[in-house]
Amino acid sequence: MKVLFAGGGTGGHLYPAVAMAEELLNADTESSVVFAGTERGIEAVEVPRLGYRLHLLKVRGFRRGFSVRDLFNNAGVLADFLRSVLRAAAVIRSEQPDVVVGTGGFVSGPVLFAAQLLGRKTLIQEQNAFPGMTTRFLAYGATEVHLSFEESRKYVKKRSGVYVTGNPARSFDLVDPADGRRAFGLERDLPTLLVFGGSRGARSINNAVKARLEEMKDRCNLIWQTGSLDYDGLAAEVSPSPGVWMGPYINDMRLAYSAADLVLCRAGASTIAELTNLGQPAVLVPYPYATGDHQYHNARALVDVGASELIRDSDIGGDEAFEKVFGLLGDPGRLERMASACRAQGRPEAARELAGRIRVLADA
């Protein structure tokens, strides 16, 4: 069996494909996996590093506007797309995959489209609560569409072959919370807030935490991943404290999640999957410039079932935002109810189930 995965640009689109690929190869070492991506995306580095072959296509995203510059850019994007479809078709003819799997990102569209034109079996895996354009447009011709949220069904008009399977994400074996705190040098018997915004960070969240840091020192422990962009500046301003761990990146998220009573973070699809698999209460601050405001939709999916709280990015620096955070940290019963609701949304077997569906399609 051979599978072609198309997805990337960001880790949120790439790593679900990697998780499925790993499950396929663990179950059958005779299987073959190949990827398609772009030279600008994370996949250009990560896929070869992980030992997989990668075909590169030139694809760009459309600009959402009607200025002369936007229209001129989009004409070039369309030309690139058509060339990418031809390039993808050549890759498919050469590789002869049994199934083509799209996980989002610019490259997913032309590869899935080419596969459908060539009559190949295609599976779309959608991470976000509000499906992207590729999923909405190509779902009709897909053999199967797999969603991460039940509420996403209303955006997909395909009548059959649509499943809610979840989003493949990293899994963690948690340790005792006290051991987690000690790993970050936090010995105080106070609730612990974990803050992160991705490997590069989230400046609005970082600025809000910095402004409230002295109050935090009195009310909670803090594990603060600043991201690489803001760390040097913050390190020059923030004094060491026994209740605060601060760094550009957390190498062992297992320990961080174990220590945390509450998480303050963005609402990317991979983060949502990790939180729900672990049953981790969170205050979500959606990135406001995400395509289609999809992080807001991801956050709402958890808020609506009582699993998380939501604060708009524009409001994170206000008094009300941190009253909400401190209120939750001081209410263990509420945190436990949120954890239970969050855990109920988790699908830790998503990668395995999706790999199983790929095998079924390949054998059909």
N, C-alpha and C positions, 0 to 999 in steps of 0.2 A: 504494500500500500504506500502511495506517495501523496503527500499533502502540501499544497502551496498556501502559505499564510501571507496575507497582504494587510499591513497595518503599521502605524508608527507615527513619527513626528514628535510624540510625547510618550513618556513611560506609560501613561494611562491607556494608550492604544497598543503599545508594544507588549507589555508584560502579560496581559491576558493571553496573547498568542503564544508567548514563550511557555506559560504555564500549561496550556493545552498540548504544545509540542512535547514537553517533558513527560506528561501523562501518556501520550501516544507511544513514545519511545520506551518508557518504563514497562509498558504492557506488552510491547512487541519490538524487540531490538532489530527486527528485519524491516520495520517501517522506515520510510525516508521522508525527511522534512526539509523544505526550502522556503525562503522568505523573499518577499518583494518589498522594497522601501524606497526612500529618497535619500540623497546624499546629505541633505540638511537636517534630517531627523535624527533622533537618538539612536535609531536602528542602524545607522551607518557605522557606528562604533560598537554598539552592544551586540548586534547579531553575530558579526565575525568573532568578537571576544568570547561569545558563548559556544562557538564552534559550528555555527550553521552557515550554509551558503546563502548569499544575498544577491538578488538582482536589483539594480538601481534604475529607477525611472525618474524622469523629470516632470514633476507635477507642482502646480502652485494653487493657492486658494483664491476664490473670487473675492473682490472687494465689495462691501455692502454699501454702495453709493451710486450716484448718477452724475457725478462731475465728469468733465472731459477726461481727466486723468484716470478716474475709476473705469470709465468705459474703454479707454485705450488699454489699460492694464488687463481688463477682463477679456478683451479680444485676444491678447497674447496668452492668457490663461486657457482660453478655449482651444487655441491652436496647440498648446502644450498638452492639453487633455486628449485631443484626438491623436496626437503622436504617441502619447502614453498608451492609449488603447491598442494601437498597432504594435507597439513594443511589448505590451503585456500579452497580446495574442501570440507573438513570436515566442515569448517565454513559455506560455502554456503549451504550445505545439512542441517545443523542445523538451520540456520537463514531463509532459503527459501525466499531470496529477489526477488522482482519482477524485479528489475533492479540493475545491478552492475555498478558503476561509478568509473572510474580511472582518477585521476588528477595528476599523475606523482610521481616521487620518486621511490626508489628501490622496495617498497612493491606493487606498482601498477601493475607491470609485472606479478608476479605469481598469483595474485588475478584475474586479467582480463583473463589470460590464462586458469586458472581453470574454470572460469565462462563460457568461450567459449567452453571448452571441455564438460561442463555439459549442454550446450544448453541454457544458460541464456542470456537474453538481456543485452548488454553491451554498455555503452556510454563512450567515451574517451573525456576528456576536456584538450586541449593542450594550455599552457600559452605562450610559446615562439615562436618567428618567425621561428626559426629553430627547428622543432619538435624533441623530444627525441627519443631514440631507441625504447622505449615501444610503442610510438604512431606509429612509422614507421613500426614496425614488426607486431603489433596486430591490426592495422587499418583494414586489410583485413577481419578479423573475427568479427569486431565490428558492432553492429547494427547501431550506429551513431558515427561520429567523429566531434567534435566541435573545431574550431580553433579560435585563437585570432587575426590573421593577414591574409589578403587576399593572400599575397605572400607565405604563408605556403602551399598553395594548391599544388604547384609543387613538394613538398617533400612527399606528401601522394598519393599513387597510387590507393587507393580505388576509384571506379568509381561513386558510389552513396552513399547517406547518409552522405555527407561531407558538413558542414556548417561553415560559419564565424560568430560566435556569440559574440566574445569578451571574455574578462577575468574578472570574478567577482572580484570586488575590493571594498575597503572602499569608502563610499560616504561622502561628506562634504558639509555643508551649509556655504558658505563663508560669511564673514562679511566685513565691510568697511576696505580698506587697512590701513587707519590711525588707526583704532581700533586694527587691528592686530599688527601694529608696537608698539603701546602703551603697548600692552600686554607683549611685550618683552623689555620694557623700552627704546624703540628707538623713540626719539622725533625729530630727524633731518629730514628735508625735502630733503632727498636724495633717489635715487633708492635703493632697498633692494635686497640683494643676500641671498638666502637660500641654505645652504650646508648641505648635509647629506650623509651617506654611509651605513645606516643600524644600527641596535641596537648595534652591536659590532664596527662599524666604518669602515673606509677605510683609511689605513695609508698613502697611496700615496697622496690622496686628502688632508688629514690633514696636511701632511708635506708641500705641495704646498701652502695651505692657510696660514700656519704659516709663511712661507718665504715671503709672499706678504702682510702680515697683516698691516704693517704701511702704505703701499700704499692704501690698501683698506679703512683704516680709513679716508682717505682724499676724497675718491671717492664714497663710498656707505655705507649703513648700512649692517650689517652682522648678520644673524641668523645661528649659527654654531653648528650643532649636531655632536659632535666628536665621539660618540660611547663610550662604556664602557672601551675598552682596552686602549685608548690613553688619556682619559680625565685627569687623575691625573697628568700625565707628562706635558700636555699642560697647565693645570691650574697653575702649578708652574712657567711656563715661560711667560704666557700671562698676561699683566697688564689689569685691568678693564678699560673700555672705554665706553663713552656714546653712541657710534655708534655700539657697538658689544655686542651681547648676545651669550654666549657660555655655553653649557651644554652637559652632556653625552647622554641625551635622551630628545626628545620633547614630552611632554605628550599630547598636543593638536595640532595635525597637521593641523586642520582646521584654527587655528589662524596663523600658520606659512605660510601655502599656501596663506592665505588672504593677508598677509603682503608682500609676495614676488613678485618682478617684474621679477626675473629670478631665476632658480634653477640650482645648480651644484650638480650632483649626479651620482650614478651607474645606470645601465640600466636593472635591474631585471624586470621580467614580471609584478609583482604587482605594482612596481613603475611606469612603463610605463602605466599601466591601470589607475592609479590615475592621472597621468599627462594629459592623453588624455581626461579623463572624465571631468577634470577641465579646459582644454584648457590652460595649464601652460607651457610657454616657458622654455626650459631647455638646458643646455650644459651637455651632457651625457658622462661619463667616464666608459666604460664597464669594468667589472672585467675580467682580462685577463686569469684567470684560470678556468672560468666556462666551464662546459662540452660542447664540440662542439663549444666553443666560442659563445654560444647562446646569451650572452648579447650584443656582437657586432652586431649580426643579428637583435636583438630587436632595438638597436639604429639606425641602417641603415634604418629600416622600417619608422622611423620618419624623419630622415634626408632627405630621398629621396622625401618626400612630403613637405619639407620646414618647418617642425614643430619643429625641434631641430637642434643643432649643436653637433658634435662628436669630442672628443679628446681622443686619445689613452692613456692608463694608463702610458705608458713609456714617454709620452710627457707632462703630466700634470704639471710638474715642470718647464717647459721652458717658455721663454718670449712670444712666439707666443700664447701659451694657454691663458695667462691672458690678452694679447692684445685682443683676441677674446671675453673673458668675459667682460672686461671693455668697449669694443666697443659696445657690445649688450646693456649693462646697460645704455649707453649714446645715444641709438637710439630707442626712444619709438615707432616710426612707424614700425621699423623692429620687435620689440617685439610683437606688435599688430598683425602683419601679421603671425608671428609664432604661436601666441595664436589661431588665427582663423584656421590655418592649423592643429594644434594639436587637437582642439575641434572637427574638422571634423572626426578625427580618433576614437573618444570616443564612447564607447558603455555602457552607465551607466545602461542600463536595462539588462545587460548580465546575472546576477544571476536569475532574474525573468524569462527570456526567456529560460534559461537552465532548470530551475525547471519545466517550462511548457512542455518542450520536454521529461523530465523524466516521467511526469505524462502521456503523450501521449503513451510512450513506455509501461508503466505499464498497461495501459488500453487496449493495442492492443491485 
